[in-house]
Amino acid sequence: MGDGTLTIAWVGGQFFQHGMEALGHRVVRLPLAAPGAFTWEDIVDRCQGAPDAVVYTDRSLPPPLLGVERFPCLTAFYCIDSHIHGWYPLYAGAFDLCAVSLKGDLPRFAAELSPQRVLWLPPFAEDRYQPSEAAKQWDLLFVGTVDPETTPRRSDFLRRLAGVFPGLAVTRGDFAQLFPRARVVLNIAERGDLNFRVMEALACGACLLTPRIGNGQDELFTDGVHLATYEPDNEADAARQARLLLADAPRREAMAQAGRQCIDAAHRPTHRAAALTNLLRQGLDGGLPGTRLSHPDPHRARALRLLWLHWAEHCGDGALAAKYLREARLLAGAASREGQP
């Protein structure tokens, strides 16, 4: 668009889509509730014309964009679950740009794209997460799925913690409704990830007790000021820190207020939308799509072919597998024409 705003095909999760729209961008969402795949023609059809950019926002699903390395517009991958999916950097290398939630994984992505094309974009809290005057119901609360089969580490840690801290409450439900009703909210980072629950609890004005991890947590928040930390997977330390917080109401309240103010100042959807907009504009100003199209990477094509073959075998959907196989054959044909093995 001539006024500096963009038409963006927003594939996958919603995340801060509305923040992008608030900046004036026309955002056409192509949701993914289950594994699926879009071609360039699919995207043009849904957008009723070619978009300025295609942004895949992580849904923790098999790769959804077929031939993304050949798309004639700017492309970007907003990556959340790099701590779960080891193939993400390889796929990200087919895009012009990548925004990564976990700072510790930036080098893996920079090795595929170059550091200038990768942005650290930490989690954020949606605007609906706000403080409330709800009466405090629990001393220490964990909200989330606890299942020995699907979340074994979490389940085991909470079992051990309950043994040394009988006041622990565990439930499921809407974080925005439950967090304000706890004196202390407990977070668990099973894989050392700086997760969205950190931002959401602080946004609700809760006093947060969370594991002491990397991934930029100590760059965004100060232990003892915005939140309290415990040694990961150490139930005795978590119980000790919880007791210290519960014994000092003024400290809890000051920490909760400081944490909420930090979220409002830097970690809402508008902040992430502005950062991604800047990244997209840098990519357009730098002519990244033209560079990618004029210098196809045969090594990337071979790696992507293996990725499509893998998912054709493991996606569990015959129609989708056929699409992946067609893409793998197309890449094999291109390599043959170029004399590549």
N, C-alpha and C positions, 0 to 999 in steps of 0.2 A: 504494500500500500504506500502511496506517495507521502502520507503524513507521518511515516515512521512506525506506524503500527503494522502488525503482521497478520496474515491468515495462517493459522497453525492447525495441522492435523494432530490431535492429541490422542495418541493410541494407548489404551490401557487404563490405569487407575486415574481417579479424579484428582487427588492430591490438591495442589493449589491452582487448579484450572480457573476458579473464580477470581483469584488474584491476578491472573493473566488477563482475564476479561476486564477487570477493573482498570487495568493499564491501557485499555482501548483495543487490545488485540481481538480479532475474530477467531475464536477457538471452536473447532469442530471435533467433538469427542467421538472416538471409535472405541467403545468399551470392550473389554475382554473379561467375561465372567468364567471362561473356560478356555483351554487351548484352542488356538485358531491362527490363521495366517492371512495377511493382507498383501496384495500386490500394489504396485504403483497405480494401476488402473482402478483398483478398488478404492484407493484413497482419493483419486481425482473425482471419481463418481460420487463419493460421500461428501466431498467438499464442494461439489458442483464447479469444479475448476481446479487448476494446479495450486496447491498451497505454497506459501513462502518457506515453510519449514514443516518437517515431520518430527514430532517428539514422541518417543516411546517411553512411557512412565511405567516403571517396573510393576509387573503383576506376579512375579515369581512363577512364570509359566515357560514352556518351550518357546523358542524364538518366534515372534509373530510377524516380522516384516521380511517378505521374500524379495531378494534382489535389492536390499537397502543400499548396497554399495554402488548401485546403478541409478538410484533415484536422482532426478535432475534438479533437486532443491536441497536446501540445507537440512541436515539430519542430526538428531541428538538423542542420546539415551540417558534418562534419569534413573540411575541405578541405586536401589535400596539394599537388596539382599545379596550383596557380593560375598558375605560371610557364609552363605549357604551354597551358592552356585559357582563352582570353580571355572566354568566355561564363560562367564560373563565378560571378562576382559577380551577374550578372543572375539566374541560377537560385537563388543563395543568398538573394536578396531575397524569395523565396517562403517561406522558412523563418522560424521565430521567432528562431532563434539560429544563429550560425556560429562555429566554431573554425578558425582559419587557421594553417597551419604556418609560412608565410613572413612574417616581420614586415613586410617592405617592402610587402607587398600589403594590409596592414590598411586603409589609407585607401580602397582600391577597394571593399572589402566594407562598410566603415562608411558609405560614401556610399549604399549600397543598403538597409542595415538600421538604421543609427545606431550610434555607437561603443559604447553601452552593451550592445548585443546581439552584439558581436563580441569574441572572445577569441583572444589569441595563444597557440597551443599548439604549441611547437616539437617537432621529432622527438625520439625516445627510443630506448633500446636494450632489446630484449627480455631477459628474465632469462637466457636461454641463452647470451648473449654474456658470457663470463667469461675471466679470465686463465688461462693454463695454463703448465706447465713445459716445453713443447715446445722442442726445440733450435732455435736460430735458423738458418734455411736461406737467407734472402735478405737482401741489404743494403737494397734499395728495392723494394717490392712494390705493384703495382696489381692488384686483383681486380675483374673485371667484364667485361661484353661489350665487345668492341672490333671494330667492323665499319665499314669505310669507307662503306657504304650507310646503315646505321641510326644509327651514332654517328660522323659524319664529323669533328666537332670533336675529340672524344676521341681518335679514331684518329690524326688529324694531330698533335695535341699529343704523344701518346706516341711517335710516330715521330720527331719532332724531339727529344724528351727522350732517347730511346735513342741518338741521334747524339752527344750531349754527356755522357751518363751511361751507359756500356756495362753497368754493373751492374744496370740496371733489369730487373725480372722482371714479366711480365704473364701472368696466368692467370685461370681461372674456377673457381668452386667455392664451398664453404661458408665464408663469412666467418669464422664462429666457429672453424673448424678452421685456417684459413690465416693470419689476422691475427697470432696469437701467434707464428708462426714467422718473422716479419720483424723486422729491426732497426728499420726505418722503414716505415710504411705510407703510401702515397701516395693522396690523394683528389683528384678532379677535380670541379669544379662548372661544368658546361658553360653553364648559364644563370644563374649567380650564386646558385643555390639552396643554402640550408643543408640538406644532405641527410642521410638516415638513416645513411649510411656514416660520417659524423663521429662520431655517438654510438656506433655499433657498434664501430668501431676503438678508441675510447677505453675502452669497456667491456671489451674484451679485454685491456686493459693494454698496448696498443701505443703506440709513439711515433708520433704522427700528423703528417704534413706535408700541409697542406691550403691551398687558395687563400685569399687575403685578400679576404673578401667582406663584404657587409652582412647584411641579414635577421636581425640580432640576434646574429650569431656572437660579436662582441666584447663583448656584454653577458653572454653565458653563459660564455665562456672567455677567458682571458688569454693572448695570444701570448707564447711563451717560458716560460710556466708550465704550462699544460695541454696545449698543442700548439704546433707551429711553422707559420708561414705563408709562402707565396710569392706573388709577383705573378701574378694569373691569366693563363694562356696564355703565360707567360714561361718557356720551358724552361731558359734560362740561370740564372735566379734559382732555379728549383726544384732544379736540379742543385747550385747553390752551397749552398743551405740543406741539402740532403741530405748533402753532404760535411761540413758543419759538424757535423751531428748524428752522423754515423758516426765522426767523429774524437773524440767526447766521450761515452764510454759512461755516466759518472755523470750527465751532463745528460740523456741519453736516458731513463735509468731513472727519474730524478726526475720528468721530464715525464710519462712513462707512468703513474707512480703517482698523480700529482696529477690527471691526466685521468680515470683510473678512479675515484678517490675523488669527483670532481665528478659523474660519471655516477651513481654509487650514491647520492649525496646528493640528487639533484634530477631525474634524467632516466631513470627506470625506469617501467614500465607503471603501477605503483601511483601515481606522482606525476601522470601524465596522467589516470588514472581519477578521482583526487580532484579535479583541476581541472575536468574535464568535469562531474562530479557537482555541484559548486558552481554551475557555469553553469546546469545544468538546473534546479536548485532555485530559483535566482534567477528563471528564466523562469516557473516554476510559481507562485512567490510573487507575481510581478508580473502574473499573469493574462494572459500574452501570447497564449495561444490564443484566449481570449475576445475580446480586443481585435482580433486579426486577423479573426476570424469576423464580428464586429459592424461592422467598418469595411473591407469589401473594397476593394482598390485597383484602380480601372479601368486605371490606367497600367501596373501590374504585369501585369494580365491581358492587355493588348495585347502587352506585351513577351514574355510567356510563349507567347502564341499564335504569334508569329514564331519563337520557339525550337523549338516543336513542329513547325512547318512545315519549318524547316531540317532537323531530324533525320529527319523523315519522308522527305525527299529524299535524305539522305546516310547513313542508318544501314546500308543494304545488306541489310536483312532485311524481307521483305514483311509478315510478321505484325506485327512491331514497328512498322513504318511505319504500318500501319492503326490501331494503338493511338494513335500520335502524332497522326494525322489526326483521329481521333475527339475527342481532347482539344482540338485546335485548333478544331474545329467547335463543341464545347461552349462554349469561351471566346468564340467569335464570336457564338453565340446569346445568351450572357449579356450581352455588350456591346450587342447589338441591343435586348434587352429594357430595358436601362438608358438607351437613347438615345444610346449612344456611337458614334462613327464607326468 
